[in-house]
């Protein structure tokens, strides 16, 4: 059995290096207080007879490595069958509300065994109970399942998508106001969606599920990743929302809201930038279609990405908020003009999936909807002089 740790975890205790978040010299004290509180909650649960429980999230990988994602929380002694029955009954009776995701405390630095086929690896969760490890494997391409088993606790299953490196395109998508309509003031958005809203009441952005299905059906699109600043606590809720509204199944890369060594609150912008950097390193042959909205920092982040990795951007898609959504979001962001950058990829704007799809079809990125899906690889900007190449028949 091989031992690994979690150096790449989104909860890793390292300073934030990008802009964003509330810098504070005493945030380290706040972080330690939070750690003590969470440890007290976990000990209290374990002392009362509860057991560690693993929750698996969707991961991804290539033919040689796989990124396994999950979380260890303090659960109960109920059997899996009883727990599943009670959970299903609760959905039927009164729906699923976000605050229930925070009832079970995380188990900091929990020891787990990750089982991939016939291989076992020992790993340690981070301070937030998150498992985020990259491991070798011999799994086939497509969807597979791995098992995360905490010491003395209940195992959890985690799906992983093994991607063909020979493919050339990946898609990264924001969630709030991109695939999901929120229509809430930004200061209230995270708390409202997390603690209050019944997940069945959340609304998908019109036309986006069909658009995503068309884009991901192309033979050269290897992976779709949902990248959000939401906390890991709501991963299961978001997964159910996406499935119920017929969005393609894909990994969720979330973060933690807690304090760090340098900030009172973790920077969502830093989180997105670090995950984009990681995807570039993990898939060196891929170009990326970046999808976001004009009410957050998506345009700024994607402009930075295009300047930093000019040969790795296939297209940028920005969903335009309605007038009321823009007011609640604090106004529209302005498409940034970064000094020294040269626009090589098309930037596509539209209020919904159908409007964006029409523009993608005009540029040759997808078909007109009357035949099989097509997505372009290579640059479609006439100024660059590259001929658009169809990659699906």
N, C-alpha and C positions, 0 to 999 in steps of 0.2 A: 504494500500500500504506500502510495506516494503522498508526502505532505506538501501542501501549498498554503500561501496566505492570500490576503486580499489587497495587494498594493494598488490596484486600479479602481478600488471601490469609490463610488461617488461620495461616500461619507469620509474618505480618508482624511486624516488630520494633517493637512498641509495648507499653507497660506494661499489665499486667492490672489491671482496675479493680474486679473483684468478689472476693468471698471465695473461698478455696480455694487449693491449691498451697502450696509451701513457700517463704515469703518469705526472701530472703537478700541482704544488701548486696553480696556478692561473686559473685552469680549471673551478672553480666555477664561476669566472667572465665571462668566455666564455659561460658557460651554461646560465647565467642570460642574457647576450646579445642576445643569440639565443632565449630565452623565450620572451624577449621584441620585437624582430623582428617578431616572429610568432604571438604574440598578436597584433602587429601593422597591420600585413597582415590581420588577422581575423577581426579586427575592421574596417579596410578600406573596406573589402568586405561587411560586414554587413551594414555599413553606405551607401554603394552604392546600397542597395536593395537586396543583396544576402541573403540567408537563410541557417541555419544549415542543414546539410544533413548527414544521417547515412549510413555507408557502413558496411554491415555484413560480417564477415568471418566465416569459418567453425569451430565449436566448438565440444566439446565431453563431455561425462559424464557417470555416472553409474545410477543405479535405484533410487538413492537418491539425487544426485547433478549433475549439469551441468555447464560446463565452457563456458560462452558466450563471444565471441570475436567480436570486431567491432571497427570502428573508426568514429569520427565525424569531418567533414570538412565543410568549407564554400562553399556551392554550389550556384545554381542560382534559380531564381523563375520559371524556366520552369517546366511544368507539367511532370509527370513521363512518359506519353505517348510520348510527344515531345522529351524528353531527350533520351528515348530508341530508337526512330526513328533516331535521329541525330547520336547516337553512332553506330547504325547498318550501317548507310550510310557511316560513316567515316571508318569503318572496310573494307567495300567493296571498297571504293575509294582509300585509301592509307595505309591501314593496321593500326596497333596500335603500336606506339612507346613509349618507357618507359618514356620519359620526360613528357608526358601528365599526368602521375600519380602524378606529383608534382605541377601541376598548381593550384589545390584547396588547400588553406592553411588549416592546422588542426585548430580545435577550442579547445584551452586548457581548461581543467576543465569544459567541457560542461555538463550540467544536462540532463539526459536521463531517459526515462521510458522503462524498459525491460518487455515485455509481453510474458509469457510462458503459453500457453493454456489460462485459465481464471484467472491467477495470474499476478499481476503487481508489479514491483520492481523499486524503484528509485535508480539511480546510478550516479556516477560522473566520467567523463573521467580523464585521467592523463594529464600531461603537454604537451604530444604529441597528445592529442585527442583520445587516445586509450582507448577502453572499454575492460576490462579484469576482469570479475567477476564470482564468483562461487555461484550458487543459488540452492535452493531446487526446486524440481519439481515432477510431477506425470506423466511424459511422458512415452510412451511405448518404448520398445527396437527398435533399428533401427534408420532411419533418420527422423528427425522432423525439424520444422521451428519455430523460435522465432522472435519477432519483436523488434527493437530498435528504439525508437522515441525521437529525441532531442526536447527540449522545443522550440516551435515556428518554428519547421523545418519539413523536409521531413523524414518519417520513412524509415528504411532499414530492409531487411529480412536477417536473419543469420541461416544457416543450422547447426544442431547439431546431432552428432551421439551418441546415448545412447547405451553403451556397456554392455554386459552381464558379470558380475563379475565372473560367473562360468567358463568362458573360462580362458585359462592359458598362452597364448602367446600374446605378442605385438611386433610390428616392428617399429623401429625408423630409418628414412632414411635421409641422407644428400641430397642436391639437386645439387649444382654446381659440375660438373665433376663426379657425381654419377648417377643421372638420366638424366642429361643434359650435353652435350659436350660443353665446353666453348672455349678451345684452345686459351687462352689469358694470357698474363703476369698477375700475381696476383695483382700488383698495379693498373692495368687498368681494371681488371675483373668486379669489382662491378660497377664502373662508366659506363663502356661500356654496360653491360647488363641492367643497370637501365635506362640510358638516351638515348642510341643510337639505340640499336638493335630492329628491328621490331620483335615482338614476334613470328611471323610466320616463321622467319628465324632461330630460335633456333632449335638445333638438339637434339633429344633424344639419349641417350646412346644405342647402338645396343643391342637388346635382353632384355633390362631391363623391358620394359612394360609387356612382356609376363611373365618374371620371377616374377614380383610383383603380377601379377594376379594369378599365380599358388600358391604363398606363402599365399596371403590373402584369397584364396578360402578354405583353410583348416578350418575345423569346430572349432578348438581350438584357432585360431587366432582371437582375439577380436578387435584389433585396429591397424591401421597403422597411423603413425604420420610423417609428413615431417618437419624436423628440419633444419632451415637454418639461416645464419647470414645476409640474405638480409633484407631490411627495409619493414615495413608494407605497404609502398606506392605501392609496386609491388605485393601485395598479389593477386589482381585480375588478373594481367598478368600471374603470375605463375599458378594460378588455371586454366586459359584457356589453357596454354601450356600443363599442365598435362592431362586435359580432351581431348584435341585434339590428343594427342599421346597415348591415351588409358591407361594411368596410373590409378590405382584405386583412387577414390575420397576419400580424407582424410584431417584431419586438417593440417593447416600450422602454425607452430610456428616461427614467425619472430621476428625482434628486431628493434632498432632505431640506426641510425648512429650518433646521436648528442652527444655533450659533457655531462659528468656527473659531480658530485661534485668533483671527484678525477682524471678524465682523459679527454683529449681533444676529444677522440673518444671512444665510448663504445666498450668493448672487446667482440668479437664474441665468443671466447673460453669460457668466463664467461657465456655468454648467453646459450650456449649449455649445460654446466655443470649444471647450475641452472635449466634448463628445464628437464634434465634427473633426477635430484634429485626429482623434483616435480612429474614426472611420477611414480617414484618408490613409493613415498608416496601415490599417488592417487590410484594406483592399487597394493595393497600389495600382492596379490596372483599371480601376473604375473611374467613371465620370459621374457626377451627381446632379440630379434634378432636385432643387431645393424649393420647398413649398411652405409658405407662411402667410401672414396677413399684415396690413398696413397700420395696425393699431398698437403694436408692441415694438420690440427692437429687431424684429425679423429682417427688415430691409437693411438695417445697419450691420447686422451680423452677416448676412449673406453678401453684402458689398465687401466686407472685410474678407470673407472667404474667397470671393472672386479675385480680389487683389493678391491675397496670399497664395492661392492655388489656382492661377488663371487657366491652367490646362486641365483642371479637374472639375470644372463646372460645365454641365450640359445645358441647363436652363434654370431660370429662377421664376417661380410662379407666386404671385402675391394676390391673395383674396382681398378685395376692397370692401371695407366695412360700409354699411349703410350710414346715412347721416346721423340717425339716433345712436347707432352702435359707436360711431366715431366720437360723439359727444361723451358717451359713457366711458369710452376708453381714454378720454383726455385729449382728444384730437387725433388727427392722422399724422403718422410719421412721414417725413419728407424723404424721398429717395436720396440717399446720401451720395455725394460726389467725393470720393476719396482721392486726394492728390496722388498723382502718379499711377492711377489705375486706368486700365483700358478695357472698355466693355467688349468682351468677346462673345458672351453668351446672351441669348435673348432674354429680356425681362418681360413677363407676361402678366397683365393685370386684368382682373375681372371680378364681378360681385358674387358669382356663384359658379358651380361646376359646369353648367352648360355654356356660360359665357366664356369661361377659360377653355373649354373643349373646342369651341369654334376657332379660337385663335391658335390652339395647338394644331388643329387640323389644317388651317391655312399655312402654317409653317412646316407642315409635313411630319409633325411629331406623333400624331395619331391619325387614323383614317377619318372619313367623314361620317362614320357610324353606320354605313351601309355594307361594310365588309369586315373582314377580320382586323383586329387591332394592329396598328403599326406605330412604332415609336422610332424617332430618328436618333442615330448616334453620330457624333461629329458636330461640327459647328454649322448652324443654319444662318448665321449673320452674313449677309451679302458683302459687308465691308471686309470680312476676313478672306473671302474668296474661296472658302471650302465648299465643295458640293455636298448637299444634304444626301445622306445615305440611308435608305430604308433598311431596317434590321429585322423586319418580320414580314412574312408573306401571308 
